[in-house]
């Protein structure tokens, strides 16, 4: 991997504040009744040579 593709601290992947919510649909007209918070404010970094999976 080229030097320019990496962040200054050696991370090849860096995510801050990741949020993913899935809407809960309800009723005949499928209005949104709430949400399932799968991920809420996650920070993640992967350095060269590390495995994510």
PDB file with SEQRES, HELIX, SHEET and CRYST1 records, atoms N, CA, C and O in Angstrom:
SEQRES   1 A   53  UNK UNK UNK UNK UNK UNK UNK UNK UNK UNK UNK UNK UNK          
SEQRES   2 A   53  UNK UNK UNK UNK UNK UNK UNK UNK UNK UNK UNK UNK UNK          
SEQRES   3 A   53  UNK UNK UNK UNK UNK UNK UNK UNK UNK UNK UNK UNK UNK          
SEQRES   4 A   53  UNK UNK UNK UNK UNK UNK UNK UNK UNK UNK UNK UNK UNK          
SEQRES   5 A   53  UNK                                                          
HELIX    1 AA1 UNK A    3  UNK A    5  5                                   3    
SHEET    1 AA1 2 UNK A  11  UNK A  26  0                                        
SHEET    2 AA1 2 UNK A  31  UNK A  47 -1                                        
CRYST1    1.000    1.000    1.000  90.00  90.00  90.00 P 1           1          
ATOM      1  N   UNK A   1       0.848  -1.174   0.000  1.00  0.00           N  
ATOM      2  CA  UNK A   1       0.000   0.000   0.000  1.00  0.00           C  
ATOM      3  C   UNK A   1       0.890   1.232   0.000  1.00  0.00           C  
ATOM      4  O   UNK A   1       1.901   1.276   0.700  1.00  0.00           O  
ATOM      5  N   UNK A   2       0.519   2.207  -0.769  1.00  0.00           N  
ATOM      6  CA  UNK A   2       1.328   3.421  -0.854  1.00  0.00           C  
ATOM      7  C   UNK A   2       1.228   4.238   0.426  1.00  0.00           C  
ATOM      8  O   UNK A   2       0.237   4.153   1.151  1.00  0.00           O  
ATOM      9  N   UNK A   3       2.241   5.015   0.694  1.00  0.00           N  
ATOM     10  CA  UNK A   3       2.268   5.871   1.886  1.00  0.00           C  
ATOM     11  C   UNK A   3       1.091   6.844   1.890  1.00  0.00           C  
ATOM     12  O   UNK A   3       0.537   7.141   2.948  1.00  0.00           O  
ATOM     13  N   UNK A   4       0.706   7.338   0.718  1.00  0.00           N  
ATOM     14  CA  UNK A   4      -0.360   8.339   0.654  1.00  0.00           C  
ATOM     15  C   UNK A   4      -1.728   7.753   0.999  1.00  0.00           C  
ATOM     16  O   UNK A   4      -2.629   8.498   1.386  1.00  0.00           O  
ATOM     17  N   UNK A   5      -1.904   6.437   0.867  1.00  0.00           N  
ATOM     18  CA  UNK A   5      -3.188   5.811   1.167  1.00  0.00           C  
ATOM     19  C   UNK A   5      -3.371   5.559   2.660  1.00  0.00           C  
ATOM     20  O   UNK A   5      -4.489   5.298   3.104  1.00  0.00           O  
ATOM     21  N   UNK A   6      -2.307   5.632   3.434  1.00  0.00           N  
ATOM     22  CA  UNK A   6      -2.378   5.391   4.868  1.00  0.00           C  
ATOM     23  C   UNK A   6      -2.518   6.711   5.612  1.00  0.00           C  
ATOM     24  O   UNK A   6      -2.055   7.751   5.143  1.00  0.00           O  
ATOM     25  N   UNK A   7      -3.163   6.662   6.786  1.00  0.00           N  
ATOM     26  CA  UNK A   7      -3.248   7.856   7.612  1.00  0.00           C  
ATOM     27  C   UNK A   7      -1.913   8.082   8.294  1.00  0.00           C  
ATOM     28  O   UNK A   7      -1.027   7.232   8.211  1.00  0.00           O  
ATOM     29  N   UNK A   8      -1.756   9.194   8.955  1.00  0.00           N  
ATOM     30  CA  UNK A   8      -0.477   9.556   9.564  1.00  0.00           C  
ATOM     31  C   UNK A   8      -0.055   8.603  10.677  1.00  0.00           C  
ATOM     32  O   UNK A   8       1.135   8.519  10.980  1.00  0.00           O  
ATOM     33  N   UNK A   9      -0.993   7.879  11.297  1.00  0.00           N  
ATOM     34  CA  UNK A   9      -0.634   6.956  12.374  1.00  0.00           C  
ATOM     35  C   UNK A   9      -0.566   5.503  11.911  1.00  0.00           C  
ATOM     36  O   UNK A   9      -0.511   4.606  12.752  1.00  0.00           O  
ATOM     37  N   UNK A  10      -0.566   5.240  10.609  1.00  0.00           N  
ATOM     38  CA  UNK A  10      -0.417   3.891  10.079  1.00  0.00           C  
ATOM     39  C   UNK A  10      -1.718   3.142   9.843  1.00  0.00           C  
ATOM     40  O   UNK A  10      -1.682   1.978   9.445  1.00  0.00           O  
ATOM     41  N   UNK A  11      -2.861   3.766  10.074  1.00  0.00           N  
ATOM     42  CA  UNK A  11      -4.145   3.103   9.839  1.00  0.00           C  
ATOM     43  C   UNK A  11      -4.437   3.052   8.342  1.00  0.00           C  
ATOM     44  O   UNK A  11      -4.221   4.028   7.623  1.00  0.00           O  
ATOM     45  N   UNK A  12      -4.935   1.891   7.878  1.00  0.00           N  
ATOM     46  CA  UNK A  12      -5.383   1.806   6.489  1.00  0.00           C  
ATOM     47  C   UNK A  12      -6.903   1.943   6.404  1.00  0.00           C  
ATOM     48  O   UNK A  12      -7.459   2.161   5.328  1.00  0.00           O  
ATOM     49  N   UNK A  13      -7.569   1.811   7.561  1.00  0.00           N  
ATOM     50  CA  UNK A  13      -9.009   2.045   7.658  1.00  0.00           C  
ATOM     51  C   UNK A  13      -9.286   2.710   8.993  1.00  0.00           C  
ATOM     52  O   UNK A  13      -8.858   2.225  10.040  1.00  0.00           O  
ATOM     53  N   UNK A  14     -10.006   3.823   8.951  1.00  0.00           N  
ATOM     54  CA  UNK A  14     -10.348   4.523  10.186  1.00  0.00           C  
ATOM     55  C   UNK A  14     -11.776   5.042  10.071  1.00  0.00           C  
ATOM     56  O   UNK A  14     -12.119   5.746   9.121  1.00  0.00           O  
ATOM     57  N   UNK A  15     -12.609   4.683  11.059  1.00  0.00           N  
ATOM     58  CA  UNK A  15     -14.007   5.099  11.097  1.00  0.00           C  
ATOM     59  C   UNK A  15     -14.268   5.705  12.465  1.00  0.00           C  
ATOM     60  O   UNK A  15     -13.864   5.141  13.483  1.00  0.00           O  
ATOM     61  N   UNK A  16     -14.936   6.842  12.496  1.00  0.00           N  
ATOM     62  CA  UNK A  16     -15.273   7.494  13.764  1.00  0.00           C  
ATOM     63  C   UNK A  16     -16.758   7.827  13.779  1.00  0.00           C  
ATOM     64  O   UNK A  16     -17.281   8.426  12.840  1.00  0.00           O  
ATOM     65  N   UNK A  17     -17.428   7.433  14.854  1.00  0.00           N  
ATOM     66  CA  UNK A  17     -18.836   7.786  15.035  1.00  0.00           C  
ATOM     67  C   UNK A  17     -19.794   7.076  14.098  1.00  0.00           C  
ATOM     68  O   UNK A  17     -20.805   7.657  13.705  1.00  0.00           O  
ATOM     69  N   UNK A  18     -19.503   5.832  13.727  1.00  0.00           N  
ATOM     70  CA  UNK A  18     -20.362   5.076  12.812  1.00  0.00           C  
ATOM     71  C   UNK A  18     -21.724   4.818  13.450  1.00  0.00           C  
ATOM     72  O   UNK A  18     -21.813   4.388  14.600  1.00  0.00           O  
ATOM     73  N   UNK A  19     -22.784   5.088  12.684  1.00  0.00           N  
ATOM     74  CA  UNK A  19     -24.156   4.888  13.151  1.00  0.00           C  
ATOM     75  C   UNK A  19     -24.929   4.155  12.063  1.00  0.00           C  
ATOM     76  O   UNK A  19     -24.875   4.532  10.893  1.00  0.00           O  
ATOM     77  N   UNK A  20     -25.661   3.089  12.460  1.00  0.00           N  
ATOM     78  CA  UNK A  20     -26.562   2.391  11.530  1.00  0.00           C  
ATOM     79  C   UNK A  20     -27.807   1.973  12.293  1.00  0.00           C  
ATOM     80  O   UNK A  20     -27.749   1.133  13.190  1.00  0.00           O  
ATOM     81  N   UNK A  21     -28.939   2.574  11.923  1.00  0.00           N  
ATOM     82  CA  UNK A  21     -30.222   2.258  12.538  1.00  0.00           C  
ATOM     83  C   UNK A  21     -31.138   1.695  11.457  1.00  0.00           C  
ATOM     84  O   UNK A  21     -31.129   2.165  10.319  1.00  0.00           O  
ATOM     85  N   UNK A  22     -31.935   0.677  11.820  1.00  0.00           N  
ATOM     86  CA  UNK A  22     -32.895   0.084  10.904  1.00  0.00           C  
ATOM     87  C   UNK A  22     -34.303   0.444  11.371  1.00  0.00           C  
ATOM     88  O   UNK A  22     -34.641   0.207  12.531  1.00  0.00           O  
ATOM     89  N   UNK A  23     -35.130   1.014  10.491  1.00  0.00           N  
ATOM     90  CA  UNK A  23     -36.481   1.415  10.896  1.00  0.00           C  
ATOM     91  C   UNK A  23     -37.375   0.201  11.155  1.00  0.00           C  
ATOM     92  O   UNK A  23     -37.257  -0.826  10.486  1.00  0.00           O  
ATOM     93  N   UNK A  24     -38.264   0.335  12.129  1.00  0.00           N  
ATOM     94  CA  UNK A  24     -39.275  -0.685  12.413  1.00  0.00           C  
ATOM     95  C   UNK A  24     -40.574  -0.193  11.786  1.00  0.00           C  
ATOM     96  O   UNK A  24     -41.108   0.844  12.182  1.00  0.00           O  
ATOM     97  N   UNK A  25     -41.074  -0.931  10.817  1.00  0.00           N  
ATOM     98  CA  UNK A  25     -42.314  -0.562  10.113  1.00  0.00           C  
ATOM     99  C   UNK A  25     -43.496  -1.253  10.778  1.00  0.00           C  
ATOM    100  O   UNK A  25     -43.388  -2.394  11.226  1.00  0.00           O  
ATOM    101  N   UNK A  26     -44.627  -0.552  10.838  1.00  0.00           N  
ATOM    102  CA  UNK A  26     -45.794  -1.078  11.533  1.00  0.00           C  
ATOM    103  C   UNK A  26     -47.068  -0.616  10.841  1.00  0.00           C  
ATOM    104  O   UNK A  26     -47.086   0.424  10.183  1.00  0.00           O  
ATOM    105  N   UNK A  27     -48.123  -1.391  10.993  1.00  0.00           N  
ATOM    106  CA  UNK A  27     -49.433  -0.998  10.493  1.00  0.00           C  
ATOM    107  C   UNK A  27     -49.639  -1.300   9.021  1.00  0.00           C  
ATOM    108  O   UNK A  27     -48.740  -1.774   8.327  1.00  0.00           O  
ATOM    109  N   UNK A  28     -50.845  -1.011   8.567  1.00  0.00           N  
ATOM    110  CA  UNK A  28     -51.240  -1.270   7.187  1.00  0.00           C  
ATOM    111  C   UNK A  28     -50.438  -0.414   6.214  1.00  0.00           C  
ATOM    112  O   UNK A  28     -50.068  -0.878   5.136  1.00  0.00           O  
ATOM    113  N   UNK A  29     -50.170   0.833   6.590  1.00  0.00           N  
ATOM    114  CA  UNK A  29     -49.465   1.751   5.699  1.00  0.00           C  
ATOM    115  C   UNK A  29     -47.959   1.772   5.943  1.00  0.00           C  
ATOM    116  O   UNK A  29     -47.246   2.600   5.378  1.00  0.00           O  
ATOM    117  N   UNK A  30     -47.477   0.856   6.788  1.00  0.00           N  
ATOM    118  CA  UNK A  30     -46.042   0.681   7.051  1.00  0.00           C  
ATOM    119  C   UNK A  30     -45.359   1.970   7.496  1.00  0.00           C  
ATOM    120  O   UNK A  30     -44.299   2.329   6.985  1.00  0.00           O  
ATOM    121  N   UNK A  31     -45.976   2.662   8.453  1.00  0.00           N  
ATOM    122  CA  UNK A  31     -45.322   3.855   8.997  1.00  0.00           C  
ATOM    123  C   UNK A  31     -44.184   3.428   9.931  1.00  0.00           C  
ATOM    124  O   UNK A  31     -44.200   2.315  10.457  1.00  0.00           O  
ATOM    125  N   UNK A  32     -43.226   4.283  10.134  1.00  0.00           N  
ATOM    126  CA  UNK A  32     -42.086   3.987  10.995  1.00  0.00           C  
ATOM    127  C   UNK A  32     -42.502   4.126  12.454  1.00  0.00           C  
ATOM    128  O   UNK A  32     -42.944   5.191  12.885  1.00  0.00           O  
ATOM    129  N   UNK A  33     -42.355   3.026  13.218  1.00  0.00           N  
ATOM    130  CA  UNK A  33     -42.779   3.002  14.615  1.00  0.00           C  
ATOM    131  C   UNK A  33     -41.599   3.064  15.576  1.00  0.00           C  
ATOM    132  O   UNK A  33     -41.797   3.089  16.791  1.00  0.00           O  
ATOM    133  N   UNK A  34     -40.406   3.088  15.066  1.00  0.00           N  
ATOM    134  CA  UNK A  34     -39.207   3.107  15.904  1.00  0.00           C  
ATOM    135  C   UNK A  34     -38.013   2.666  15.080  1.00  0.00           C  
ATOM    136  O   UNK A  34     -38.064   2.635  13.850  1.00  0.00           O  
ATOM    137  N   UNK A  35     -36.936   2.323  15.777  1.00  0.00           N  
ATOM    138  CA  UNK A  35     -35.734   1.888  15.072  1.00  0.00           C  
ATOM    139  C   UNK A  35     -34.923   0.934  15.936  1.00  0.00           C  
ATOM    140  O   UNK A  35     -34.892   1.049  17.161  1.00  0.00           O  
ATOM    141  N   UNK A  36     -34.269  -0.012  15.270  1.00  0.00           N  
ATOM    142  CA  UNK A  36     -33.303  -0.895  15.921  1.00  0.00           C  
ATOM    143  C   UNK A  36     -31.936  -0.266  15.715  1.00  0.00           C  
ATOM    144  O   UNK A  36     -31.525  -0.021  14.581  1.00  0.00           O  
ATOM    145  N   UNK A  37     -31.236  -0.005  16.801  1.00  0.00           N  
ATOM    146  CA  UNK A  37     -29.908   0.609  16.718  1.00  0.00           C  
ATOM    147  C   UNK A  37     -28.857  -0.495  16.647  1.00  0.00           C  
ATOM    148  O   UNK A  37     -28.414  -1.008  17.675  1.00  0.00           O  
ATOM    149  N   UNK A  38     -28.461  -0.858  15.426  1.00  0.00           N  
ATOM    150  CA  UNK A  38     -27.476  -1.918  15.232  1.00  0.00           C  
ATOM    151  C   UNK A  38     -26.091  -1.451  15.670  1.00  0.00           C  
ATOM    152  O   UNK A  38     -25.362  -2.189  16.332  1.00  0.00           O  
ATOM    153  N   UNK A  39     -25.738  -0.242  15.304  1.00  0.00           N  
ATOM    154  CA  UNK A  39     -24.454   0.367  15.656  1.00  0.00           C  
ATOM    155  C   UNK A  39     -24.744   1.824  15.980  1.00  0.00           C  
ATOM    156  O   UNK A  39     -25.491   2.487  15.260  1.00  0.00           O  
ATOM    157  N   UNK A  40     -24.152   2.324  17.067  1.00  0.00           N  
ATOM    158  CA  UNK A  40     -24.442   3.697  17.469  1.00  0.00           C  
ATOM    159  C   UNK A  40     -23.192   4.348  18.055  1.00  0.00           C  
ATOM    160  O   UNK A  40     -22.916   4.217  19.247  1.00  0.00           O  
ATOM    161  N   UNK A  41     -22.444   5.046  17.212  1.00  0.00           N  
ATOM    162  CA  UNK A  41     -21.271   5.786  17.669  1.00  0.00           C  
ATOM    163  C   UNK A  41     -20.020   4.944  17.844  1.00  0.00           C  
ATOM    164  O   UNK A  41     -19.291   5.123  18.820  1.00  0.00           O  
ATOM    165  N   UNK A  42     -19.753   4.027  16.918  1.00  0.00           N  
ATOM    166  CA  UNK A  42     -18.596   3.132  17.010  1.00  0.00           C  
ATOM    167  C   UNK A  42     -17.386   3.758  16.322  1.00  0.00           C  
ATOM    168  O   UNK A  42     -17.492   4.304  15.223  1.00  0.00           O  
ATOM    169  N   UNK A  43     -16.234   3.670  16.988  1.00  0.00           N  
ATOM    170  CA  UNK A  43     -14.957   4.080  16.405  1.00  0.00           C  
ATOM    171  C   UNK A  43     -14.150   2.821  16.108  1.00  0.00           C  
ATOM    172  O   UNK A  43     -14.139   1.887  16.910  1.00  0.00           O  
ATOM    173  N   UNK A  44     -13.474   2.790  14.957  1.00  0.00           N  
ATOM    174  CA  UNK A  44     -12.737   1.610  14.533  1.00  0.00           C  
ATOM    175  C   UNK A  44     -11.524   2.031  13.727  1.00  0.00           C  
ATOM    176  O   UNK A  44     -11.605   2.941  12.902  1.00  0.00           O  
ATOM    177  N   UNK A  45     -10.401   1.370  13.963  1.00  0.00           N  
ATOM    178  CA  UNK A  45      -9.239   1.588  13.108  1.00  0.00           C  
ATOM    179  C   UNK A  45      -8.550   0.255  12.870  1.00  0.00           C  
ATOM    180  O   UNK A  45      -8.464  -0.579  13.771  1.00  0.00           O  
ATOM    181  N   UNK A  46      -8.061   0.060  11.653  1.00  0.00           N  
ATOM    182  CA  UNK A  46      -7.344  -1.151  11.266  1.00  0.00           C  
ATOM    183  C   UNK A  46      -6.001  -0.720  10.709  1.00  0.00           C  
ATOM    184  O   UNK A  46      -5.927   0.115   9.809  1.00  0.00           O  
ATOM    185  N   UNK A  47      -4.945  -1.294  11.249  1.00  0.00           N  
ATOM    186  CA  UNK A  47      -3.598  -0.976  10.788  1.00  0.00           C  
ATOM    187  C   UNK A  47      -3.141  -1.997   9.754  1.00  0.00           C  
ATOM    188  O   UNK A  47      -3.696  -3.092   9.665  1.00  0.00           O  
ATOM    189  N   UNK A  48      -2.144  -1.640   8.988  1.00  0.00           N  
ATOM    190  CA  UNK A  48      -1.578  -2.546   8.003  1.00  0.00           C  
ATOM    191  C   UNK A  48      -1.123  -3.825   8.695  1.00  0.00           C  
ATOM    192  O   UNK A  48      -0.438  -3.772   9.716  1.00  0.00           O  
ATOM    193  N   UNK A  49      -1.503  -4.980   8.139  1.00  0.00           N  
ATOM    194  CA  UNK A  49      -1.135  -6.272   8.701  1.00  0.00           C  
ATOM    195  C   UNK A  49      -2.167  -6.846   9.656  1.00  0.00           C  
ATOM    196  O   UNK A  49      -2.089  -8.027   9.993  1.00  0.00           O  
ATOM    197  N   UNK A  50      -3.135  -6.048  10.104  1.00  0.00           N  
ATOM    198  CA  UNK A  50      -4.194  -6.546  10.981  1.00  0.00           C  
ATOM    199  C   UNK A  50      -5.322  -7.143  10.141  1.00  0.00           C  
ATOM    200  O   UNK A  50      -5.486  -6.806   8.969  1.00  0.00           O  
ATOM    201  N   UNK A  51      -6.092  -8.031  10.760  1.00  0.00           N  
ATOM    202  CA  UNK A  51      -7.208  -8.678  10.086  1.00  0.00           C  
ATOM    203  C   UNK A  51      -8.510  -8.260  10.751  1.00  0.00           C  
ATOM    204  O   UNK A  51      -8.602  -8.210  11.978  1.00  0.00           O  
ATOM    205  N   UNK A  52      -9.506  -7.964   9.942  1.00  0.00           N  
ATOM    206  CA  UNK A  52     -10.832  -7.613  10.438  1.00  0.00           C  
ATOM    207  C   UNK A  52     -11.807  -8.625   9.867  1.00  0.00           C  
ATOM    208  O   UNK A  52     -11.864  -8.818   8.653  1.00  0.00           O  
ATOM    209  N   UNK A  53     -12.563  -9.260  10.719  1.00  0.00           N  
ATOM    210  CA  UNK A  53     -13.522 -10.222  10.184  1.00  0.00           C  
ATOM    211  C   UNK A  53     -14.162 -11.060  11.228  1.00  0.00           C  
ATOM    212  O   UNK A  53     -14.992 -11.913  10.913  1.00  0.00           O  
TER     213      UNK A  53                                                      
END                                                                             
